[in-house]
Amino acid sequence: MGVNQAGAGVHIYNTSSLLPVGWHNNGTFASTGDLPIAPDVFVNVRNMGSQKSLVLTGRVPIRTCATTLATLAANTPQDNIVGNPFPIPVSLQDSNLIQSGAFTPTSDIDSPKDLLMLFKSDQVGHNIQPSHIYFYSTDPELGTGWFNLGNMDGPVDHTEYLLPGRGAIVRKAGGTIHAQVWPVPHPY
């Protein structure tokens, strides 16, 4: 629960002579090379070396996909790992986050509600910072639409995208315990 959550399991790829070459649990060093990765879970690859590529294969979704966004403890912000499940970019406007009711808009810029955090794919290291943080404004003084928290020049509804294969975090504002399904309609 909360923000900046630790992973459910940590696995390392070993090439030293201390263990057999392959994937191992970082705590027990048990072999995990045959551990399946379910299609509806997110994987965070932490890389301390040079930039790498992770290629995943599968079928192109042809139906609406859905993710549940939740606040799991009262009055506690909650990070929800999300991503674009499609092979093409989806604009923030077309993401259906607002229309579905899964993302709480900000009606007063001095008290932001839910935040959408995007990350660059070329960042290397642990606990990397988001490259952009967005919120959806309904503040009459600011205007309606998606805004970059670091640059309030104007809405970015149709110029910023959830990119394929990239993770993001929806940080739900603290409040009541709540869960809402976010259906992501296919963009093609």
GUSEDO-496599 format. One record per atom (N, C-alpha, C): residue number from 0; z, y, x. Coordinates in steps of 0.1 Angstrom, whole numbers. Layout:
BEGIN
+-----+-------+-------+-------+
!   k !    up ! north !  east !
+-----+-------+-------+-------+
! NUM !     Z !     Y !     X !
...
+-----+-------+-------+-------+
END
This chain:
BEGIN
+-----+-------+-------+-------+
!   k !    up ! north !  east !
+-----+-------+-------+-------+
!   0 !     0 !   -12 !     8 !
!   0 !     0 !     0 !     0 !
!   0 !     0 !    12 !     9 !
!   1 !    -5 !    23 !     3 !
!   1 !    -4 !    36 !    10 !
!   1 !   -17 !    39 !    18 !
!   2 !   -16 !    47 !    28 !
!   2 !   -27 !    51 !    36 !
!   2 !   -27 !    45 !    50 !
!   3 !   -38 !    46 !    57 !
!   3 !   -40 !    40 !    70 !
!   3 !   -34 !    26 !    71 !
!   4 !   -39 !    18 !    63 !
!   4 !   -34 !     4 !    62 !
!   4 !   -39 !    -5 !    73 !
!   5 !   -30 !   -14 !    77 !
!   5 !   -34 !   -24 !    87 !
!   5 !   -43 !   -35 !    81 !
!   6 !   -50 !   -42 !    89 !
!   6 !   -59 !   -52 !    84 !
!   6 !   -50 !   -65 !    80 !
!   7 !   -56 !   -73 !    71 !
!   7 !   -49 !   -85 !    67 !
!   7 !   -49 !   -95 !    78 !
!   8 !   -58 !   -95 !    87 !
!   8 !   -59 !  -104 !    98 !
!   8 !   -67 !   -97 !   110 !
!   9 !   -63 !  -100 !   122 !
!   9 !   -69 !   -95 !   133 !
!   9 !   -75 !  -106 !   141 !
!  10 !   -88 !  -105 !   145 !
!  10 !   -94 !  -116 !   152 !
!  10 !  -101 !  -110 !   164 !
!  11 !  -101 !  -118 !   175 !
!  11 !  -108 !  -113 !   187 !
!  11 !  -118 !  -123 !   191 !
!  12 !  -128 !  -118 !   198 !
!  12 !  -138 !  -127 !   204 !
!  12 !  -135 !  -129 !   219 !
!  13 !  -132 !  -141 !   223 !
!  13 !  -128 !  -144 !   236 !
!  13 !  -140 !  -150 !   245 !
!  14 !  -141 !  -144 !   257 !
!  14 !  -151 !  -150 !   266 !
!  14 !  -144 !  -153 !   280 !
!  15 !  -131 !  -152 !   280 !
!  15 !  -123 !  -155 !   292 !
!  15 !  -122 !  -170 !   294 !
!  16 !  -116 !  -175 !   305 !
!  16 !  -114 !  -189 !   307 !
!  16 !  -100 !  -194 !   301 !
!  17 !   -92 !  -184 !   296 !
!  17 !   -79 !  -188 !   290 !
!  17 !   -80 !  -196 !   277 !
!  18 !   -90 !  -193 !   269 !
!  18 !   -92 !  -200 !   257 !
!  18 !  -107 !  -204 !   256 !
!  19 !  -110 !  -213 !   247 !
!  19 !  -124 !  -216 !   245 !
!  19 !  -132 !  -203 !   240 !
!  20 !  -144 !  -202 !   244 !
!  20 !  -152 !  -191 !   240 !
!  20 !  -154 !  -191 !   225 !
!  21 !  -152 !  -179 !   219 !
!  21 !  -153 !  -178 !   204 !
!  21 !  -143 !  -170 !   198 !
!  22 !  -142 !  -170 !   185 !
!  22 !  -133 !  -162 !   177 !
!  22 !  -119 !  -168 !   176 !
!  23 !  -109 !  -160 !   177 !
!  23 !   -95 !  -165 !   177 !
!  23 !   -86 !  -155 !   169 !
!  24 !   -76 !  -160 !   163 !
!  24 !   -66 !  -151 !   157 !
!  24 !   -58 !  -144 !   168 !
!  25 !   -57 !  -131 !   167 !
!  25 !   -51 !  -123 !   177 !
!  25 !   -36 !  -125 !   179 !
!  26 !   -29 !  -130 !   169 !
!  26 !   -15 !  -133 !   171 !
!  26 !   -12 !  -147 !   175 !
!  27 !   -19 !  -157 !   169 !
!  27 !   -16 !  -171 !   172 !
!  27 !   -26 !  -177 !   182 !
!  28 !   -37 !  -171 !   184 !
!  28 !   -48 !  -176 !   193 !
!  28 !   -55 !  -188 !   188 !
!  29 !   -52 !  -192 !   175 !
!  29 !   -59 !  -203 !   169 !
!  29 !   -74 !  -200 !   167 !
!  30 !   -82 !  -210 !   168 !
!  30 !   -96 !  -208 !   166 !
!  30 !   -99 !  -204 !   152 !
!  31 !  -107 !  -193 !   150 !
!  31 !  -111 !  -189 !   136 !
!  31 !  -126 !  -187 !   135 !
!  32 !  -133 !  -194 !   143 !
!  32 !  -148 !  -192 !   143 !
!  32 !  -154 !  -197 !   130 !
!  33 !  -147 !  -206 !   123 !
!  33 !  -153 !  -211 !   111 !
!  33 !  -146 !  -205 !    98 !
!  34 !  -139 !  -194 !   100 !
!  34 !  -133 !  -187 !    89 !
!  34 !  -144 !  -179 !    81 !
!  35 !  -145 !  -183 !    68 !
!  35 !  -156 !  -176 !    61 !
!  35 !  -152 !  -161 !    58 !
!  36 !  -162 !  -153 !    57 !
!  36 !  -160 !  -139 !    53 !
!  36 !  -166 !  -138 !    39 !
!  37 !  -157 !  -136 !    29 !
!  37 !  -162 !  -135 !    15 !
!  37 !  -170 !  -123 !    13 !
!  38 !  -180 !  -123 !     4 !
!  38 !  -189 !  -112 !     2 !
!  38 !  -183 !  -100 !    -4 !
!  39 !  -171 !  -101 !   -10 !
!  39 !  -165 !   -89 !   -16 !
!  39 !  -153 !   -84 !    -9 !
!  40 !  -152 !   -86 !     4 !
!  40 !  -142 !   -81 !    13 !
!  40 !  -149 !   -72 !    23 !
!  41 !  -141 !   -63 !    29 !
!  41 !  -146 !   -53 !    39 !
!  41 !  -140 !   -57 !    52 !
!  42 !  -149 !   -56 !    62 !
!  42 !  -145 !   -59 !    76 !
!  42 !  -145 !   -46 !    84 !
!  43 !  -135 !   -44 !    91 !
!  43 !  -134 !   -32 !   100 !
!  43 !  -136 !   -37 !   115 !
!  44 !  -146 !   -34 !   121 !
!  44 !  -149 !   -38 !   135 !
!  44 !  -143 !   -27 !   144 !
!  45 !  -133 !   -30 !   152 !
!  45 !  -128 !   -21 !   161 !
!  45 !  -133 !   -24 !   175 !
!  46 !  -140 !   -15 !   181 !
!  46 !  -147 !   -17 !   193 !
!  46 !  -142 !    -7 !   204 !
!  47 !  -136 !   -11 !   215 !
!  47 !  -132 !    -2 !   225 !
!  47 !  -142 !     0 !   236 !
!  48 !  -153 !    -8 !   236 !
!  48 !  -163 !    -7 !   246 !
!  48 !  -174 !     2 !   242 !
!  49 !  -186 !    -2 !   245 !
!  49 !  -198 !     6 !   242 !
!  49 !  -202 !     3 !   227 !
!  50 !  -211 !    12 !   222 !
!  50 !  -215 !    10 !   209 !
!  50 !  -223 !    -3 !   207 !
!  51 !  -220 !   -10 !   196 !
!  51 !  -226 !   -23 !   193 !
!  51 !  -231 !   -22 !   179 !
!  52 !  -240 !   -32 !   176 !
!  52 !  -245 !   -33 !   162 !
!  52 !  -240 !   -46 !   156 !
!  53 !  -237 !   -46 !   143 !
!  53 !  -233 !   -58 !   136 !
!  53 !  -244 !   -59 !   125 !
!  54 !  -251 !   -70 !   125 !
!  54 !  -261 !   -73 !   116 !
!  54 !  -257 !   -84 !   106 !
!  55 !  -256 !   -80 !    93 !
!  55 !  -253 !   -90 !    83 !
!  55 !  -265 !   -92 !    74 !
!  56 !  -267 !  -105 !    70 !
!  56 !  -278 !  -108 !    62 !
!  56 !  -274 !  -113 !    49 !
!  57 !  -283 !  -112 !    39 !
!  57 !  -279 !  -117 !    26 !
!  57 !  -290 !  -112 !    16 !
!  58 !  -287 !  -113 !     4 !
!  58 !  -296 !  -109 !    -7 !
!  58 !  -294 !   -95 !   -11 !
!  59 !  -305 !   -88 !   -15 !
!  59 !  -304 !   -75 !   -20 !
!  59 !  -298 !   -75 !   -34 !
!  60 !  -288 !   -67 !   -37 !
!  60 !  -282 !   -67 !   -51 !
!  60 !  -293 !   -61 !   -61 !
!  61 !  -294 !   -68 !   -72 !
!  61 !  -303 !   -63 !   -82 !
!  61 !  -296 !   -58 !   -95 !
!  62 !  -283 !   -59 !   -95 !
!  62 !  -275 !   -55 !  -106 !
!  62 !  -265 !   -45 !  -102 !
!  63 !  -258 !   -39 !  -112 !
!  63 !  -247 !   -29 !  -109 !
!  63 !  -236 !   -37 !  -102 !
!  64 !  -231 !   -31 !   -91 !
!  64 !  -220 !   -37 !   -84 !
!  64 !  -207 !   -29 !   -88 !
!  65 !  -196 !   -35 !   -86 !
!  65 !  -183 !   -27 !   -90 !
!  65 !  -172 !   -30 !   -80 !
!  66 !  -164 !   -20 !   -78 !
!  66 !  -152 !   -20 !   -70 !
!  66 !  -141 !   -14 !   -77 !
!  67 !  -129 !   -19 !   -76 !
!  67 !  -117 !   -13 !   -83 !
!  67 !  -111 !    -3 !   -73 !
!  68 !  -108 !     9 !   -78 !
!  68 !  -101 !    19 !   -70 !
!  68 !   -87 !    20 !   -77 !
!  69 !   -77 !    19 !   -68 !
!  69 !   -63 !    18 !   -74 !
!  69 !   -53 !    27 !   -67 !
!  70 !   -43 !    31 !   -74 !
!  70 !   -31 !    36 !   -68 !
!  70 !   -20 !    26 !   -71 !
!  71 !   -15 !    20 !   -60 !
!  71 !    -6 !     8 !   -62 !
!  71 !     9 !    11 !   -62 !
!  72 !    13 !    23 !   -59 !
!  72 !    27 !    27 !   -60 !
!  72 !    28 !    41 !   -65 !
!  73 !    37 !    44 !   -74 !
!  73 !    39 !    57 !   -80 !
!  73 !    41 !    68 !   -69 !
!  74 !    34 !    79 !   -71 !
!  74 !    35 !    91 !   -63 !
!  74 !    32 !    88 !   -48 !
!  75 !    24 !    78 !   -45 !
!  75 !    20 !    75 !   -32 !
!  75 !     5 !    75 !   -31 !
!  76 !    -1 !    83 !   -22 !
!  76 !   -16 !    82 !   -20 !
!  76 !   -20 !    68 !   -16 !
!  77 !   -32 !    64 !   -20 !
!  77 !   -36 !    50 !   -17 !
!  77 !   -50 !    50 !   -11 !
!  78 !   -52 !    44 !     0 !
!  78 !   -66 !    42 !     6 !
!  78 !   -72 !    30 !     0 !
!  79 !   -85 !    32 !    -5 !
!  79 !   -93 !    21 !   -10 !
!  79 !  -106 !    20 !    -1 !
!  80 !  -108 !     9 !     5 !
!  80 !  -120 !     8 !    14 !
!  80 !  -132 !     5 !     4 !
!  81 !  -142 !    12 !     6 !
!  81 !  -154 !    11 !    -2 !
!  81 !  -167 !    11 !     6 !
!  82 !  -178 !     9 !     0 !
!  82 !  -190 !    10 !     8 !
!  82 !  -202 !    10 !    -2 !
!  83 !  -214 !    13 !     3 !
!  83 !  -226 !    12 !    -4 !
!  83 !  -231 !    -2 !    -3 !
!  84 !  -232 !   -10 !   -14 !
!  84 !  -236 !   -23 !   -13 !
!  84 !  -251 !   -25 !   -13 !
!  85 !  -259 !   -14 !   -13 !
!  85 !  -273 !   -15 !   -14 !
!  85 !  -280 !   -11 !    -1 !
!  86 !  -293 !   -16 !     1 !
!  86 !  -300 !   -14 !    14 !
!  86 !  -306 !     0 !    15 !
!  87 !  -303 !     9 !     6 !
!  87 !  -308 !    23 !     7 !
!  87 !  -297 !    33 !     5 !
!  88 !  -298 !    45 !    10 !
!  88 !  -287 !    55 !     7 !
!  88 !  -286 !    58 !    -7 !
!  89 !  -273 !    62 !   -11 !
!  89 !  -270 !    66 !   -25 !
!  89 !  -263 !    80 !   -24 !
!  90 !  -269 !    90 !   -30 !
!  90 !  -263 !   104 !   -30 !
!  90 !  -249 !   104 !   -36 !
!  91 !  -241 !   113 !   -32 !
!  91 !  -228 !   114 !   -38 !
!  91 !  -230 !   116 !   -53 !
!  92 !  -239 !   124 !   -57 !
!  92 !  -242 !   127 !   -72 !
!  92 !  -245 !   114 !   -79 !
!  93 !  -253 !   106 !   -73 !
!  93 !  -257 !    93 !   -80 !
!  93 !  -248 !    82 !   -78 !
!  94 !  -237 !    84 !   -71 !
!  94 !  -227 !    73 !   -67 !
!  94 !  -220 !    68 !   -80 !
!  95 !  -219 !    76 !   -90 !
!  95 !  -212 !    73 !  -102 !
!  95 !  -197 !    73 !  -100 !
!  96 !  -192 !    78 !   -89 !
!  96 !  -177 !    80 !   -87 !
!  96 !  -171 !    88 !   -98 !
!  97 !  -177 !   100 !  -101 !
!  97 !  -171 !   109 !  -111 !
!  97 !  -174 !   104 !  -125 !
!  98 !  -186 !   101 !  -127 !
!  98 !  -190 !    97 !  -141 !
!  98 !  -182 !    85 !  -146 !
!  99 !  -178 !    76 !  -137 !
!  99 !  -171 !    64 !  -141 !
!  99 !  -156 !    67 !  -143 !
! 100 !  -151 !    78 !  -139 !
! 100 !  -137 !    81 !  -140 !
! 100 !  -128 !    75 !  -129 !
! 101 !  -135 !    68 !  -120 !
! 101 !  -127 !    62 !  -109 !
! 101 !  -122 !    72 !   -98 !
! 102 !  -128 !    84 !   -98 !
! 102 !  -125 !    94 !   -88 !
! 102 !  -120 !   106 !   -95 !
! 103 !  -108 !   110 !   -92 !
! 103 !  -102 !   122 !   -98 !
! 103 !  -107 !   135 !   -93 !
! 104 !  -113 !   143 !  -101 !
! 104 !  -118 !   156 !   -96 !
! 104 !  -106 !   166 !   -93 !
! 105 !  -109 !   176 !   -85 !
! 105 !  -100 !   186 !   -81 !
! 105 !  -102 !   198 !   -89 !
! 106 !   -93 !   202 !   -98 !
! 106 !   -94 !   214 !  -106 !
! 106 !   -88 !   227 !  -100 !
! 107 !   -80 !   225 !   -89 !
! 107 !   -75 !   236 !   -82 !
! 107 !   -76 !   234 !   -67 !
! 108 !   -84 !   241 !   -60 !
! 108 !   -87 !   239 !   -46 !
! 108 !   -74 !   239 !   -37 !
! 109 !   -64 !   245 !   -42 !
! 109 !   -51 !   245 !   -34 !
! 109 !   -43 !   232 !   -36 !
! 110 !   -48 !   224 !   -45 !
! 110 !   -41 !   211 !   -47 !
! 110 !   -52 !   200 !   -49 !
! 111 !   -58 !   196 !   -37 !
! 111 !   -69 !   186 !   -39 !
! 111 !   -64 !   172 !   -44 !
! 112 !   -72 !   166 !   -51 !
! 112 !   -69 !   153 !   -57 !
! 112 !   -75 !   142 !   -48 !
! 113 !   -83 !   133 !   -54 !
! 113 !   -89 !   122 !   -46 !
! 113 !   -99 !   128 !   -35 !
! 114 !   -99 !   120 !   -24 !
! 114 !  -108 !   124 !   -13 !
! 114 !  -117 !   112 !    -9 !
! 115 !  -129 !   115 !    -5 !
! 115 !  -139 !   105 !     0 !
! 115 !  -141 !   108 !    14 !
! 116 !  -137 !    98 !    23 !
! 116 !  -138 !    99 !    37 !
! 116 !  -150 !    91 !    43 !
! 117 !  -159 !    97 !    50 !
! 117 !  -171 !    90 !    56 !
! 117 !  -169 !    90 !    71 !
! 118 !  -175 !    79 !    77 !
! 118 !  -173 !    77 !    91 !
! 118 !  -187 !    76 !    98 !
! 119 !  -189 !    81 !   110 !
! 119 !  -201 !    79 !   117 !
! 119 !  -201 !    65 !   123 !
! 120 !  -213 !    59 !   124 !
! 120 !  -214 !    45 !   129 !
! 120 !  -213 !    45 !   144 !
! 121 !  -215 !    56 !   151 !
! 121 !  -215 !    56 !   166 !
! 121 !  -201 !    59 !   172 !
! 122 !  -191 !    60 !   164 !
! 122 !  -178 !    63 !   169 !
! 122 !  -172 !    50 !   174 !
! 123 !  -166 !    50 !   186 !
! 123 !  -160 !    39 !   193 !
! 123 !  -145 !    41 !   194 !
! 124 !  -137 !    31 !   192 !
! 124 !  -123 !    32 !   194 !
! 124 !  -115 !    27 !   182 !
! 125 !  -102 !    29 !   183 !
! 125 !   -93 !    25 !   172 !
! 125 !   -89 !    38 !   164 !
! 126 !   -86 !    35 !   151 !
! 126 !   -81 !    46 !   143 !
! 126 !   -90 !    59 !   143 !
! 127 !  -103 !    57 !   142 !
! 127 !  -112 !    68 !   143 !
! 127 !  -110 !    77 !   131 !
! 128 !  -113 !    90 !   133 !
! 128 !  -112 !   100 !   123 !
! 128 !  -124 !   100 !   115 !
! 129 !  -123 !   104 !   102 !
! 129 !  -135 !   105 !    94 !
! 129 !  -144 !   117 !    99 !
! 130 !  -157 !   115 !    98 !
! 130 !  -166 !   126 !   102 !
! 130 !  -167 !   136 !    92 !
! 131 !  -165 !   132 !    79 !
! 131 !  -166 !   142 !    68 !
! 131 !  -156 !   137 !    57 !
! 132 !  -150 !   147 !    51 !
! 132 !  -141 !   144 !    40 !
! 132 !  -146 !   153 !    28 !
! 133 !  -148 !   146 !    17 !
! 133 !  -154 !   152 !     5 !
! 133 !  -144 !   152 !    -7 !
! 134 !  -145 !   161 !   -16 !
! 134 !  -138 !   161 !   -28 !
! 134 !  -147 !   166 !   -39 !
! 135 !  -144 !   163 !   -52 !
! 135 !  -153 !   168 !   -63 !
! 135 !  -145 !   179 !   -69 !
! 136 !  -151 !   191 !   -70 !
! 136 !  -145 !   203 !   -76 !
! 136 !  -149 !   205 !   -90 !
! 137 !  -139 !   209 !   -98 !
! 137 !  -141 !   214 !  -111 !
! 137 !  -134 !   228 !  -112 !
! 138 !  -130 !   233 !  -100 !
! 138 !  -124 !   246 !   -99 !
! 138 !  -133 !   257 !  -103 !
! 139 !  -130 !   265 !  -113 !
! 139 !  -139 !   276 !  -118 !
! 139 !  -143 !   286 !  -107 !
! 140 !  -134 !   289 !   -98 !
! 140 !  -137 !   298 !   -87 !
! 140 !  -146 !   292 !   -76 !
! 141 !  -145 !   280 !   -73 !
! 141 !  -153 !   273 !   -63 !
! 141 !  -166 !   268 !   -69 !
! 142 !  -166 !   263 !   -81 !
! 142 !  -178 !   257 !   -87 !
! 142 !  -176 !   242 !   -89 !
! 143 !  -186 !   236 !   -95 !
! 143 !  -186 !   222 !   -98 !
! 143 !  -195 !   214 !   -89 !
! 144 !  -190 !   203 !   -84 !
! 144 !  -198 !   195 !   -75 !
! 144 !  -190 !   189 !   -63 !
! 145 !  -197 !   182 !   -55 !
! 145 !  -191 !   176 !   -43 !
! 145 !  -191 !   186 !   -32 !
! 146 !  -179 !   188 !   -25 !
! 146 !  -178 !   198 !   -14 !
! 146 !  -172 !   191 !    -2 !
! 147 !  -176 !   195 !    10 !
! 147 !  -171 !   191 !    22 !
! 147 !  -158 !   199 !    25 !
! 148 !  -147 !   192 !    27 !
! 148 !  -134 !   198 !    29 !
! 148 !  -134 !   207 !    41 !
! 149 !  -142 !   204 !    51 !
! 149 !  -143 !   212 !    63 !
! 149 !  -153 !   224 !    63 !
! 150 !  -161 !   224 !    52 !
! 150 !  -172 !   234 !    51 !
! 150 !  -174 !   237 !    36 !
! 151 !  -169 !   248 !    31 !
! 151 !  -169 !   250 !    17 !
! 151 !  -181 !   259 !    13 !
! 152 !  -192 !   259 !    20 !
! 152 !  -203 !   267 !    17 !
! 152 !  -210 !   265 !     4 !
! 153 !  -210 !   253 !    -1 !
! 153 !  -216 !   250 !   -14 !
! 153 !  -216 !   235 !   -16 !
! 154 !  -219 !   231 !   -29 !
! 154 !  -219 !   217 !   -32 !
! 154 !  -230 !   209 !   -24 !
! 155 !  -226 !   197 !   -21 !
! 155 !  -235 !   188 !   -13 !
! 155 !  -239 !   176 !   -21 !
! 156 !  -240 !   177 !   -34 !
! 156 !  -242 !   166 !   -43 !
! 156 !  -254 !   158 !   -40 !
! 157 !  -265 !   164 !   -36 !
! 157 !  -278 !   157 !   -34 !
! 157 !  -282 !   157 !   -19 !
! 158 !  -273 !   162 !   -10 !
! 158 !  -277 !   163 !     4 !
! 158 !  -268 !   154 !    12 !
! 159 !  -257 !   148 !     7 !
! 159 !  -249 !   139 !    14 !
! 159 !  -249 !   125 !     7 !
! 160 !  -249 !   115 !    15 !
! 160 !  -251 !   101 !    10 !
! 160 !  -241 !    91 !    15 !
! 161 !  -239 !    81 !     7 !
! 161 !  -232 !    69 !    11 !
! 161 !  -243 !    60 !    17 !
! 162 !  -242 !    58 !    30 !
! 162 !  -253 !    51 !    37 !
! 162 !  -251 !    36 !    36 !
! 163 !  -262 !    28 !    36 !
! 163 !  -261 !    14 !    36 !
! 163 !  -254 !     8 !    48 !
! 164 !  -245 !    -2 !    46 !
! 164 !  -238 !    -8 !    58 !
! 164 !  -227 !     0 !    64 !
! 165 !  -224 !    11 !    58 !
! 165 !  -213 !    19 !    63 !
! 165 !  -201 !    19 !    54 !
! 166 !  -189 !    18 !    59 !
! 166 !  -177 !    18 !    51 !
! 166 !  -173 !    32 !    48 !
! 167 !  -165 !    34 !    39 !
! 167 !  -159 !    47 !    35 !
! 167 !  -145 !    44 !    29 !
! 168 !  -137 !    55 !    28 !
! 168 !  -124 !    53 !    22 !
! 168 !  -123 !    63 !    11 !
! 169 !  -119 !    58 !    -1 !
! 169 !  -115 !    67 !   -12 !
! 169 !  -100 !    68 !   -12 !
! 170 !   -95 !    80 !    -9 !
! 170 !   -80 !    81 !    -8 !
! 170 !   -76 !    87 !   -22 !
! 171 !   -70 !    78 !   -30 !
! 171 !   -65 !    82 !   -43 !
! 171 !   -53 !    91 !   -42 !
! 172 !   -52 !   102 !   -49 !
! 172 !   -40 !   110 !   -49 !
! 172 !   -28 !   103 !   -54 !
! 173 !   -17 !   106 !   -50 !
! 173 !    -5 !   100 !   -55 !
! 173 !    -3 !   104 !   -70 !
! 174 !     2 !    95 !   -77 !
! 174 !     4 !    97 !   -92 !
! 174 !    10 !    85 !   -98 !
! 175 !     6 !    82 !  -110 !
! 175 !    10 !    69 !  -116 !
! 175 !     3 !    57 !  -111 !
! 176 !     8 !    46 !  -112 !
! 176 !     1 !    33 !  -108 !
! 176 !   -10 !    32 !  -117 !
! 177 !   -22 !    30 !  -112 !
! 177 !   -34 !    30 !  -120 !
! 177 !   -45 !    23 !  -112 !
! 178 !   -54 !    16 !  -120 !
! 178 !   -66 !    10 !  -114 !
! 178 !   -78 !    14 !  -123 !
! 179 !   -89 !    17 !  -117 !
! 179 !  -101 !    20 !  -125 !
! 179 !  -113 !    14 !  -118 !
! 180 !  -122 !     7 !  -125 !
! 180 !  -134 !     1 !  -120 !
! 180 !  -144 !    12 !  -117 !
! 181 !  -150 !    11 !  -105 !
! 181 !  -161 !    20 !  -102 !
! 181 !  -174 !    12 !  -102 !
! 182 !  -182 !    13 !  -112 !
! 182 !  -195 !     6 !  -112 !
! 182 !  -205 !    14 !  -105 !
! 183 !  -212 !     8 !   -95 !
! 183 !  -222 !    14 !   -87 !
! 183 !  -235 !     9 !   -92 !
! 184 !  -243 !    18 !  -100 !
! 184 !  -256 !    13 !  -105 !
! 184 !  -266 !    12 !   -93 !
! 185 !  -274 !     2 !   -94 !
! 185 !  -284 !     0 !   -83 !
! 185 !  -294 !    12 !   -83 !
! 186 !  -297 !    17 !   -71 !
! 186 !  -305 !    29 !   -70 !
! 186 !  -320 !    27 !   -70 !
! 187 !  -325 !    15 !   -74 !
! 187 !  -339 !    12 !   -73 !
! 187 !  -343 !     5 !   -86 !
+-----+-------+-------+-------+
END
